[in-house]
Amino acid sequence: MTSEKSYANPGPLGLMGFGMTTVLLNLHNAGLVSMGSAILAMGIIFGGTAQIFAGILEFFKGNTFGLTAFTSYGAFWISFVLLIVLPHFGVIPASSPALIGSYLTIWGLFTAILFVATLKASKELQVIFSTLVILFLLLAAGEFTGLPIFGTIAGYEGLFCGFSAIYLAGKELLHAQG
């Protein structure tokens, strides 16, 4: 008699890490709070490290999409925090708006590829990735043009994106509890 091991679903962890960090940052982008250590700490630990951990666990489940998405966005959050912190401490000079715009654009393109992959997945996942594409492109437009309105609009759109991820995380977590 063979028994199959049942493993926990790392998806809710990764989705919460992404969603909660996205909400916190976009409260800042929308102009509702100032940038501060709570956002940066969340970016390193929950948005970054917890998502990478969730991605590694997705590997063991054989989920290439989960591995790619969670580890990539975990790395995004860590790199984003470093873009802010390293120049602040004089380790490296700050990147130009054009370079940050390019950084955000390439993340938007990567996210667009992942969005296409979600077309065979749930509608909730499609909402998360489609709104994330829009978020990256709005933020990039703000960097390229220097117009703050793009960042403000991105902030409110990013709140929707982040809360969409929190919703799906909650749905998956509650489903796992049966």
N, CA and C of each residue as an Amber inpcrd file, in Angstrom:
protein
   534
   0.8440000  -1.1790000   0.0000000   0.0000000   0.0000000   0.0000000
   0.8870000   1.2400000   0.0000000   0.6700000   2.1280000  -0.9560000
   1.4530000   3.3570000  -1.0200000   0.5970000   4.5170000  -0.5490000
   1.2460000   5.3930000   0.1540000   0.5320000   6.5930000   0.5810000
   1.2560000   7.8000000   0.0030000   0.4650000   8.7240000  -0.4880000
   1.0370000   9.9420000  -1.0310000   1.0830000  11.0010000   0.0440000
   2.2360000  11.6760000   0.1210000   2.3540000  12.7660000   1.0800000
   1.5540000  13.9550000   0.5800000   0.9590000  14.6360000   1.5070000
   0.2340000  15.8520000   1.1960000   1.0150000  17.0270000   1.7680000
   1.2850000  17.9980000   0.9260000   2.0400000  19.1660000   1.3510000
   1.1380000  20.3870000   1.3890000   1.5100000  21.3090000   2.2140000
   0.7750000  22.5690000   2.3030000   0.9420000  23.3630000   1.0090000
  -0.0250000  24.1820000   0.7120000  -0.0070000  25.0570000  -0.4500000
   0.7530000  26.3380000  -0.0910000   1.9010000  26.6080000  -0.7360000
   2.6440000  27.8260000  -0.4360000   2.0440000  29.0740000  -1.0830000
   1.0350000  28.8850000  -1.9300000   0.4300000  30.0130000  -2.6360000
  -0.0770000  31.1270000  -1.7390000  -0.8460000  30.8110000  -0.6880000
  -1.3210000  31.9020000   0.1690000  -0.1930000  32.7210000   0.8110000
   0.8920000  32.0680000   1.1910000   2.0310000  32.7910000   1.7530000
   2.5960000  33.7650000   0.7240000   2.8530000  33.2690000  -0.4860000
   3.4000000  34.1280000  -1.5300000   2.4550000  35.2520000  -1.9150000
   1.1720000  34.9340000  -2.0370000   0.1840000  35.9560000  -2.4000000
   0.0410000  37.0180000  -1.3070000   0.0630000  36.5890000  -0.0400000
  -0.0070000  37.5620000   1.0580000   1.2530000  38.4230000   1.0920000
   2.4190000  37.8040000   0.8970000   3.6560000  38.5780000   0.8630000
   3.6070000  39.6350000  -0.2230000   3.1280000  39.2410000  -1.3940000
   3.0080000  40.1870000  -2.4960000   1.9280000  41.2240000  -2.2080000
   0.7370000  40.7490000  -1.8320000  -0.4090000  41.6410000  -1.6750000
  -0.2300000  42.6640000  -0.5770000   0.1850000  42.2140000   0.5990000
   0.3310000  43.1410000   1.7250000   1.4350000  44.1640000   1.4740000
   2.5360000  43.7350000   0.8650000   3.6250000  44.6610000   0.5680000
   3.1990000  45.6540000  -0.5070000   2.4660000  45.1700000  -1.5030000
   1.9760000  46.0350000  -2.5700000   1.0110000  47.0840000  -2.0180000
   0.1220000  46.6670000  -1.1300000  -0.8000000  47.6280000  -0.5230000
  -0.0260000  48.6850000   0.2520000   0.9060000  48.2610000   1.0690000
   1.6500000  49.2120000   1.9000000   2.4050000  50.2240000   1.0370000
   3.1100000  49.7620000   0.0050000   3.8430000  50.6890000  -0.8590000
   2.8880000  51.6230000  -1.5910000   1.7550000  51.1130000  -2.0190000
   0.8560000  51.9500000  -2.8120000   0.0380000  52.9170000  -1.9780000
  -0.0190000  52.7090000  -0.6670000  -0.5280000  53.7690000   0.2060000
   0.3820000  54.9890000   0.0900000   1.6860000  54.7180000  -0.0280000
   2.6580000  55.7980000  -0.2450000   2.4920000  56.3910000  -1.6470000
   2.4310000  55.5360000  -2.6710000   2.3090000  56.0390000  -4.0410000
   1.0640000  56.9010000  -4.2240000  -0.0200000  56.5380000  -3.5480000
  -1.2660000  57.3080000  -3.6490000  -1.1970000  58.6150000  -2.8560000
  -0.1230000  58.8010000  -2.1010000   0.0370000  60.0190000  -1.3300000
  -0.6430000  59.9820000   0.0250000  -0.9990000  58.7900000   0.4910000
  -1.7250000  58.6720000   1.7570000  -0.7960000  58.5360000   2.9620000
   0.4260000  58.0430000   2.7550000   1.4270000  57.9220000   3.8230000
   2.7930000  58.2710000   3.2480000   3.7220000  58.6030000   4.1340000
   5.1010000  58.8760000   3.7120000   5.8710000  57.5700000   3.5920000
   6.9200000  57.5990000   2.7690000   7.8240000  56.4580000   2.6960000
   8.5020000  56.3190000   4.0460000   8.5900000  55.0810000   4.5340000
   9.2200000  54.8810000   5.8300000   9.7120000  53.4640000   6.0160000
  10.2550000  53.2240000   7.1850000  10.8690000  51.9360000   7.4690000
   9.8680000  50.7820000   7.4270000   8.5950000  51.0380000   7.7040000
   7.6000000  49.9560000   7.6530000   7.4850000  49.4030000   6.2350000
   7.5110000  50.2830000   5.2560000   7.4280000  49.8510000   3.8540000
   8.6910000  49.0940000   3.4670000   9.8420000  49.6380000   3.8370000
  11.1090000  49.0040000   3.4630000  11.2910000  47.6590000   4.1570000
  10.9550000  47.5860000   5.4340000  11.0780000  46.3150000   6.1580000
  10.1220000  45.2800000   5.5730000   8.9060000  45.6860000   5.2710000
   7.9420000  44.7670000   4.6590000   8.4720000  44.2890000   3.3100000
   9.0950000  45.1890000   2.5510000   9.6440000  44.8190000   1.2470000
  10.7400000  43.7720000   1.3510000  11.6000000  43.9010000   2.3310000
  12.6950000  42.9400000   2.4790000  12.1990000  41.5990000   3.0180000
  11.3950000  41.6490000   4.0670000  11.0510000  40.4170000   4.7730000
   9.8480000  39.6960000   4.1660000   8.7150000  40.3640000   4.0510000
   7.5100000  39.6580000   3.6010000   7.3860000  39.6740000   2.0830000
   7.5690000  40.8460000   1.4830000   7.5030000  40.9210000   0.0250000
   8.6640000  40.1980000  -0.6320000   9.8340000  40.2810000  -0.0240000
  11.0190000  39.6670000  -0.6090000  11.2610000  38.2520000  -0.1490000
  11.6660000  38.1090000   1.0780000  12.1000000  36.8020000   1.5870000
  10.9820000  35.7680000   1.6180000   9.8130000  36.1400000   2.1190000
   8.7070000  35.1610000   2.2060000   8.2620000  34.7070000   0.8250000
   8.2700000  35.6250000  -0.1550000   7.8830000  35.2140000  -1.5140000
   8.9150000  34.2850000  -2.1350000  10.1830000  34.5530000  -1.9010000
  11.2140000  33.6500000  -2.4250000  11.0470000  32.2670000  -1.7890000
  10.7970000  32.2450000  -0.5040000  10.5550000  30.9760000   0.1980000
   9.3410000  30.2590000  -0.4160000   8.2570000  30.9870000  -0.6610000
   7.0660000  30.3880000  -1.2740000   7.3990000  29.8530000  -2.6710000
   8.2060000  30.5950000  -3.4160000   8.5950000  30.1470000  -4.7480000
   9.3890000  28.8570000  -4.7190000  10.2940000  28.7460000  -3.7680000
  11.0710000  27.5080000  -3.6270000  10.1510000  26.3390000  -3.2970000
   9.1820000  26.5820000  -2.4360000   8.2170000  25.5220000  -2.1120000
   7.3730000  25.1440000  -3.3310000   7.0640000  26.1090000  -4.1820000
   6.3300000  25.8090000  -5.4230000   7.1600000  24.8940000  -6.3270000
   8.4760000  25.0660000  -6.3070000   9.3620000  24.1920000  -7.0740000
   9.1250000  22.7270000  -6.6890000   9.0530000  22.4800000  -5.4020000
   8.8840000  21.1120000  -4.9270000   7.5000000  20.5550000  -5.2510000
   6.5630000  21.4310000  -5.5250000   5.2310000  20.9920000  -5.9730000
   5.2010000  20.7890000  -7.4840000   6.2650000  21.1700000  -8.1640000
   6.3050000  21.0620000  -9.6220000   5.5840000  22.1960000 -10.3190000
   5.3870000  23.3220000  -9.6320000   4.6490000  24.4480000 -10.1850000
   5.6270000  25.4940000 -10.7250000   5.9080000  25.4180000 -12.0150000
   6.8640000  26.3320000 -12.6430000   6.3890000  27.7740000 -12.5710000
   5.0980000  27.9940000 -12.7920000   4.5600000  29.3580000 -12.7220000
   4.7520000  29.9380000 -11.3200000   4.3610000  29.1960000 -10.2910000
   4.5060000  29.6650000  -8.9140000   5.9580000  29.9170000  -8.5510000
   6.8400000  29.0140000  -8.9640000   8.2690000  29.1910000  -8.7300000
   8.7490000  30.4930000  -9.3600000   8.4190000  30.6840000 -10.6280000
   8.8840000  31.8570000 -11.3590000   8.3060000  33.1420000 -10.7910000
   6.9960000  33.1610000 -10.5720000   6.3520000  34.3840000 -10.0900000
   6.8200000  34.7640000  -8.6890000   6.7310000  33.8380000  -7.7520000
   7.0540000  34.1960000  -6.3680000   8.5280000  34.5290000  -6.1760000
   9.4310000  33.7440000  -6.7590000  10.8520000  34.0650000  -6.5650000
  11.2200000  35.3640000  -7.2840000  10.6340000  35.5940000  -8.4460000
  10.9390000  36.8230000  -9.1880000  10.4520000  38.0590000  -8.4500000
   9.2000000  38.0410000  -7.9910000   8.6930000  39.2230000  -7.2880000
   9.3200000  39.3720000  -5.9130000   9.7280000  38.2650000  -5.2980000
  10.5080000  38.3760000  -4.0680000  11.8140000  39.1090000  -4.3370000
  12.4690000  38.7490000  -5.4320000  13.7060000  39.4350000  -5.8160000
  13.4270000  40.8900000  -6.1930000  12.2800000  41.1330000  -6.8330000
  11.9020000  42.5190000  -7.1470000  11.8530000  43.3610000  -5.8720000
  11.1580000  42.8560000  -4.8390000  11.0000000  43.6500000  -3.6190000
  12.3440000  43.9330000  -2.9610000  13.2170000  42.9370000  -2.9290000
  14.5370000  43.1590000  -2.3260000  15.3260000  44.1750000  -3.1520000
  15.2830000  44.0520000  -4.4790000  16.0100000  45.0080000  -5.3210000
  15.4140000  46.4050000  -5.1980000  14.1000000  46.4930000  -5.0740000
  13.4450000  47.7920000  -4.9220000  13.9190000  48.4920000  -3.6400000
  13.9580000  47.7520000  -2.5510000  14.4270000  48.3270000  -1.2840000
  15.8910000  48.7640000  -1.4200000  16.7010000  47.9370000  -2.0630000
  18.1080000  48.3100000  -2.2440000  18.2580000  49.5650000  -3.0990000
  17.3840000  49.7490000  -4.0920000  17.4280000  50.9650000  -4.9150000
  17.2110000  52.2190000  -4.0720000  16.4640000  52.0870000  -3.0050000
  16.1930000  53.2190000  -2.1130000  17.2840000  53.3610000  -1.0550000
  17.6510000  52.2440000  -0.4420000  18.5320000  52.2750000   0.7280000
  19.9970000  52.5210000   0.3660000  20.5040000  51.8500000  -0.6490000
  21.9390000  51.9780000  -0.9580000  22.3500000  53.4100000  -1.2800000
  21.6060000  54.1490000  -2.1110000  21.9970000  55.5510000  -2.3310000
  21.8620000  56.4080000  -1.0640000  20.8820000  56.0910000  -0.2380000
  20.6790000  56.8450000   0.9960000  21.9090000  56.7820000   1.8960000
  22.5810000  55.6470000   1.8940000  23.7840000  55.4760000   2.7160000
  25.0660000  55.7660000   1.9430000  24.9380000  56.2630000   0.7180000
  26.1060000  56.6440000  -0.0590000  26.8870000  55.4760000  -0.6280000
  26.2810000  54.2740000  -0.6530000  26.9760000  53.0980000  -1.1760000
  27.1130000  53.1980000  -2.6910000  26.0480000  53.6340000  -3.3360000
  26.0390000  53.8430000  -4.7830000  25.1930000  55.0790000  -5.0670000
  25.4210000  55.7260000  -6.2100000  24.5700000  56.8760000  -6.5260000
  23.1490000  56.4090000  -6.8890000  22.1940000  57.2940000  -6.6740000
  20.8110000  56.9940000  -7.0390000  20.6900000  56.8540000  -8.5570000
  19.7830000  56.0100000  -8.9850000  19.5270000  55.8370000 -10.4130000
  18.7230000  57.0170000 -10.9440000  18.9300000  57.3260000 -12.1980000
  18.1890000  58.4180000 -12.8380000  16.7280000  58.0030000 -13.0300000
  15.8360000  58.9770000 -13.1770000  14.4440000  58.6250000 -13.4790000
  14.3160000  57.7540000 -14.7360000  15.1470000  58.0190000 -15.7460000
  15.0830000  57.2040000 -16.9630000  15.4560000  55.7530000 -16.6720000
  16.4400000  55.5460000 -15.8070000  16.8400000  54.1800000 -15.4730000
  15.7730000  53.4970000 -14.6160000  15.1940000  54.2200000 -13.6640000
  14.1110000  53.6420000 -12.8550000  12.9100000  53.3550000 -13.7470000
  12.6170000  54.2470000 -14.6830000  11.5280000  53.9990000 -15.6390000
  11.7880000  52.7490000 -16.4630000  13.0380000  52.5550000 -16.8570000
  13.3950000  51.3490000 -17.6150000  13.2600000  50.1040000 -16.7460000
  13.6840000  50.1940000 -15.4960000  13.5510000  49.0990000 -14.5170000
  12.0830000  48.7080000 -14.3810000  11.2170000  49.6960000 -14.2150000
   9.7840000  49.4170000 -14.0630000   9.1640000  48.8750000 -15.3560000
   9.6140000  49.3740000 -16.4810000   9.1010000  48.9020000 -17.7750000
   9.4580000  47.4360000 -17.9990000  10.6990000  47.0530000 -17.7000000
  11.0970000  45.6650000 -17.9160000  10.3400000  44.7360000 -16.9750000
  10.0390000  45.2010000 -15.7580000   9.1980000  44.4100000 -14.8570000
   7.7680000  44.3260000 -15.4000000   7.3130000  45.3930000 -16.0320000
   5.9890000  45.3620000 -16.6590000   5.9360000  44.3650000 -17.8080000
   6.9930000  44.3160000 -18.6050000   7.0470000  43.3520000 -19.7160000
   7.0920000  41.9140000 -19.1930000   7.9020000  41.6780000 -18.1790000
   7.9720000  40.3560000 -17.5660000   6.5930000  39.9540000 -17.0280000
   5.9350000  40.8940000 -16.3760000   4.6170000  40.6330000 -15.8110000
   3.5970000  40.3630000 -16.9050000   3.7280000  41.0290000 -18.0410000
   2.8240000  40.7760000 -19.1700000   2.9640000  39.3340000 -19.6630000
   4.1820000  38.8140000 -19.6700000   4.3960000  37.4150000 -20.0500000
   3.7020000  36.4960000 -19.0530000   3.8650000  36.7950000 -17.7680000
   3.1940000  35.9810000 -16.7540000   1.6740000  36.1160000 -16.8650000
   1.1890000  37.3130000 -17.1990000  -0.2560000  37.4880000 -17.3810000
  -0.7810000  36.5500000 -18.4630000  -0.0690000  36.4620000 -19.5800000
  -0.4900000  35.5600000 -20.6510000  -0.5890000  34.1280000 -20.1190000
   0.3550000  33.7400000 -19.2760000   0.3180000  32.3950000 -18.6870000
  -0.8900000  32.2030000 -17.7760000  -1.4220000  33.2860000 -17.2140000
  -2.5950000  33.1560000 -16.3280000  -3.8830000  32.9400000 -17.1010000
  -3.8580000  33.0780000 -18.3960000  -5.0920000  32.9280000 -19.1750000
  -5.6540000  31.5140000 -19.0740000  -4.8270000  30.5820000 -18.6100000
  -5.3010000  29.2150000 -18.3680000  -5.5420000  28.9770000 -16.8820000
  -5.5110000  30.0410000 -16.0990000  -5.6660000  29.9330000 -14.6440000
  -6.9620000  30.6350000 -14.2210000  -7.0710000  30.8880000 -12.9340000
  -8.2870000  31.4990000 -12.3920000  -8.4210000  32.9650000 -12.8040000
  -9.6510000  33.4390000 -12.7900000  -9.9130000  34.8530000 -13.0870000
  -9.2300000  35.7500000 -12.0470000  -9.1860000  35.2880000 -10.8050000
  -8.5430000  36.0860000  -9.7610000  -7.0650000  36.3080000 -10.0720000
  -6.3970000  35.2670000 -10.5310000  -4.9820000  35.4030000 -10.8810000
  -4.8160000  36.3260000 -12.0900000  -5.7390000  36.2510000 -13.0300000
  -5.7030000  37.1450000 -14.1890000  -5.8480000  38.6030000 -13.7570000
  -6.7230000  38.8610000 -12.7940000  -6.9050000  40.2290000 -12.2910000
  -5.6170000  40.7250000 -11.6440000  -5.0050000  39.9080000 -10.8120000
  -3.7650000  40.3130000 -10.1360000  -2.6980000  40.6830000 -11.1630000
  -2.4760000  39.8150000 -12.1310000  -1.3850000  40.0570000 -13.0750000
  -1.6990000  41.1540000 -14.0800000  -2.9490000  41.2800000 -14.5060000
  -3.2830000  42.3740000 -15.4290000  -3.1500000  43.7230000 -14.7320000
  -3.5980000  43.8100000 -13.4810000  -3.4660000  45.0860000 -12.7730000
  -2.0090000  45.3750000 -12.4120000  -1.2150000  44.3350000 -12.2320000
   0.2090000  44.5500000 -11.9590000   0.9320000  45.0700000 -13.1960000
   0.5600000  44.5930000 -14.3750000   1.1330000  45.1400000 -15.6160000
   0.8320000  46.6350000 -15.6840000  -0.4290000  46.9930000 -15.4490000
  -0.8360000  48.4040000 -15.4940000  -0.0720000  49.2090000 -14.4550000
   0.0770000  48.6550000 -13.2560000   0.8000000  49.3480000 -12.1850000
   2.2290000  49.6620000 -12.5990000   2.9460000  48.6600000 -13.0940000
   4.3310000  48.9010000 -13.5030000   4.4160000  49.9570000 -14.6040000
   3.5060000  49.8940000 -15.5730000   3.5530000  50.8490000 -16.6840000
   3.1940000  52.2630000 -16.2370000   2.2440000  52.4030000 -15.3110000
   1.9190000  53.7270000 -14.7690000   3.1070000  54.3070000 -14.0040000
   3.7340000  53.4640000 -13.1720000   4.9040000  53.9330000 -12.4230000
   6.0440000  54.3180000 -13.3680000   6.2330000  53.5270000 -14.4200000
   7.2760000  53.8470000 -15.4020000   6.9570000  55.1720000 -16.1020000
   5.6990000  55.3700000 -16.4580000   5.3000000  56.6280000 -17.1140000
   5.5910000  57.8180000 -16.2050000   5.3500000  57.6420000 -14.9140000
   5.6610000  58.7120000 -13.9710000   7.1390000  59.0400000 -13.9410000
   7.9680000  58.0120000 -13.9950000   9.4260000  58.2380000 -13.9960000
   9.8770000  58.8970000 -15.2940000   9.3620000  58.4160000 -16.4270000
   9.7820000  58.9570000 -17.7230000   9.3220000  60.3940000 -17.9360000
   8.1140000  60.7160000 -17.4580000   7.5610000  62.0510000 -17.7080000
   7.8190000  63.0390000 -16.5830000   8.0600000  62.5360000 -15.3750000
   8.2100000  63.4120000 -14.2240000   6.8870000  63.9680000 -13.7180000
   5.7680000  63.4570000 -14.2310000   4.4500000  63.9400000 -13.8080000
   3.9490000  63.1160000 -12.6200000   3.7770000  63.7560000 -11.4710000
   3.3650000  63.0280000 -10.2660000   1.9860000  62.3610000 -10.3720000
   1.1320000  62.8290000 -11.2590000  -0.2070000  62.2530000 -11.3780000
  -0.1470000  60.7710000 -11.7180000   0.8600000  60.3600000 -12.4950000
   0.9980000  58.9360000 -12.8250000   1.2390000  58.1030000 -11.5720000
   2.0760000  58.6050000 -10.6710000   2.3420000  57.8970000  -9.4220000
   1.1110000  57.8190000  -8.5370000   0.3380000  58.8870000  -8.5000000
  -0.8810000  58.8980000  -7.6830000  -1.9040000  57.9050000  -8.2240000
  -2.1180000  57.9490000  -9.5380000  -3.0510000  56.9840000 -10.1530000
  -2.5450000  55.5640000  -9.9280000  -1.2380000  55.3700000 -10.1060000
  -0.6440000  54.0530000  -9.8770000  -0.8810000  53.6020000  -8.4450000
  -0.8030000  54.5200000  -7.5060000  -1.0200000  54.1780000  -6.1060000
  -2.3990000  53.5890000  -5.8700000  -3.4160000  54.2200000  -6.3970000
  -4.7750000  53.7030000  -6.2090000  -4.9880000  52.4000000  -6.9830000
  -4.4270000  52.3320000  -8.1740000  -4.5200000  51.1010000  -8.9630000
  -3.7550000  49.9800000  -8.2620000  -2.6090000  50.3180000  -7.6680000
  -1.8050000  49.3380000  -6.9310000  -2.5000000  48.8290000  -5.6740000
  -3.2930000  49.6800000  -5.0490000  -4.0890000  49.2200000  -3.9030000
  -5.0610000  48.1360000  -4.3460000  -5.7000000  48.3430000  -5.4950000
  -6.6140000  47.3260000  -6.0300000  -5.8600000  46.0340000  -6.3290000
  -4.6960000  46.1520000  -6.9530000  -3.8750000  44.9850000  -7.2760000
  -3.4950000  44.2240000  -6.0090000  -2.9820000  44.9540000  -5.0140000
  -2.5620000  44.3130000  -3.7660000  -3.7120000  43.6530000  -3.0320000
  -4.8430000  44.3460000  -2.9480000  -5.9950000  43.7490000  -2.2670000
  -6.5440000  42.5500000  -3.0370000  -6.3770000  42.5450000  -4.3670000
  -6.7800000  41.3770000  -5.1700000  -5.9450000  40.1570000  -4.7870000
  -4.6580000  40.3660000  -4.5720000  -3.7840000  39.2600000  -4.1540000
  -4.1350000  38.7900000  -2.7470000  -4.4430000  39.7280000  -1.8560000
  -4.8470000  39.3600000  -0.4950000  -6.1430000  38.5490000  -0.5410000
  -7.0710000  38.9720000  -1.3940000  -8.3320000  38.2390000  -1.5400000
  -8.0720000  36.7870000  -1.9590000  -7.2490000  36.6050000  -3.0140000
  -6.9890000  35.2510000  -3.4990000  -6.2450000  34.4290000  -2.4460000
  -5.3220000  35.0560000  -1.7250000  -4.6160000  34.3510000  -0.6500000
  -5.6070000  33.8730000   0.3980000  -6.5150000  34.7380000   0.7940000
  -7.5300000  34.3760000   1.7750000  -8.4360000  33.2640000   1.2710000
  -8.8290000  33.3600000   0.0100000  -9.6810000  32.3330000  -0.5890000
  -8.9840000  30.9730000  -0.5660000  -7.7050000  30.9470000  -0.9800000
  -6.9480000  29.6890000  -0.9950000  -6.7130000  29.1640000   0.4140000
  -6.4410000  30.0540000   1.3400000  -6.2090000  29.6420000   2.7260000
  -7.4770000  29.0580000   3.3370000  -8.5900000  29.7090000   3.1350000
  -9.8620000  29.2130000   3.6850000 -10.2830000  27.9050000   3.0230000
 -10.0080000  27.7770000   1.7230000 -10.3160000  26.5310000   1.0040000
  -9.4950000  25.3720000   1.5590000  -8.2340000  25.6540000   1.9070000
  -7.3540000  24.5990000   2.4450000  -7.8370000  24.1080000   3.8030000
  -8.5610000  24.9650000   4.5210000  -9.0770000  24.5840000   5.8340000
 -10.3460000  23.7580000   5.7220000 -10.8920000  23.7080000   4.4940000
 -12.0440000  22.8700000   4.1730000 -13.2280000  23.1260000   4.9870000
